Every structure is written in structure tokens, then in C-alpha cells.
Amino acid sequence: MDSLETELERARALDVDELADAIEAIGFECTRCGACCKSEADDPHTATVFPDEVRRVQSAGDAERDWREVARPMPYGITDGDDGPTGETFEWALQTDACGDCAFYEEDESGTGACTVHEDRPLICETYPFSVGLAGTSQPMGEVVDSVALGAHREAGDTTDAGDADDADDAGDDAAGPDDAEGTVRAHECEGLGRDIDREDAESLAAALKERAVREVEEAIGVRDAYEPRTVEGGEVVVHDSEGAKRPDGRAVDDGDAKG
């Protein structure tokens, strides 16, 4: 496996024009259906968010939100015990409402969805339904349904790999190997895929997608470098991010005090 530093170099070397070409080839237009902001089946909406993005959303629209109003510990690694949720996790997720939908999603009377912090939304929201297949980067919710390989695969003429989700996943894994330093643009489930997108919008989306790919690897490196093993007792939750260990309310963990 390549080091995170190598993956960061790859992310920084992504070509925005090539990313835009891939997005144009797949096609996309947001229909404001809200599917990417809602819970799916019994699974709450889960979208990763960086610490600085949490702080930006806290004050979006001149609001003064508590950390917990914006973000919650990523549930992976957290278990429910007799004393409450317990464990360690390594990411933050956007907060959800009682229905499991994103806390910042709302619909009008016609059912058209909107983000109440749209101008300050996290990169994962800005770039959905696309992701870049590089080690050290995460993917938003939803199966991979289409992909466009960059770099060596594009030069060989193999520019798209559409099909069922399993085939697309396999193609993405192959394309992100050491012989394809630029990775793969992946499209995830969304009813807006396949629609025409103009070049200006594709380039704007591509720039955000590159920024997200870079930020995700930078965050992974920061988490690795800042991580210190901690003993977590029943009813305690610790979130390790690039800024260090935090309580669920966003405050730094004091020695021996992980409760939030």
C-alpha cells in the first residue's frame, strides 16, 4: 500500500480539466430531489465533515450553533452499551434530525429540497454524487454506478466504465492502482446523473472535487500524526480528528475525561 504522503501528491496532481472532462462524460444536473440528504431505509444520513467545516456551518447565516447542532461522531467504532454510546472514531458526520435526515435539509410544500446552509455546505455535499478513487479518500453514500478512469486508462482510450455497481467498483479499484496515479472519477447513485452539464459548471465541480480529494488525504495524515491511544470507558466517546482527540461536543479531551 502506498503511503498517505504519496496519495497526497497524487491528489494535488489531479488535473481539473481532466476531472471536468470526466464529469461532462458522465453528466449531471441536481434535481433537488433531496435523496442525498435523507436517511436510507434504517440508516441515518451520513456525510463526513472536516473540523473547520463544522466551525463554518456553526456560524452560517450569522447563526450561533453549538458543535453538536452541526456534527456528531461518525458512528463507525461506536457501540451502544449499558452506560450509553462508547468507543473511538476518527471522523465527524453532519448532524441528523429525528428522522435520520441531514439536520440542514428542508423541503417546501411541493417536495423540492433545499440546504439551509448551502453557501457554507461541506465539500462532500458540494461534490456529490462524485468522488475520486484515491487511497486515503472516502466516498459518499451510495453505490458506484459509473466511473471514468484518468491518466493511463484515458490515454489507452478506456475512458468510461459503466455497468452494474459491482463492475464499477471493480473498475475503480483497478484504476486507482500504482500505474494510474490520477485515479478514477466515480459517480454514485443519483437521479441527476446522465444529464447535460455545461463546461463552467463541470469545471467548478471539478475544482471542488480536487479540493475535497486533497483535504481528505490531509485530514487522514493529520489524524495519523495527532493520534494518541486512549482508554475509553463505558459511556465515553472520543473522536480523533486532525486537531487531536475531542469530546462529542467538539471540545478537546482533557486527560482522563472523554465524556461529552
PyMOL commands that set and color helices and strands:
alter all, ss='L'
color gray80, all
select helices_A, chain A and resi 4-12+16-26+35-37+51-58+60-62+67-70+118-120+123-127+152-155+165-175+199-226
alter helices_A, ss='H'
color red, helices_A
select strands_A, chain A and resi 48-49+71-73+78-81+84-89+92-94+105-107+113-115+130-132+144-149+184-188+237-241+244-246
alter strands_A, ss='S'
color yellow, strands_A
deselect
rebuild
show_as cartoon
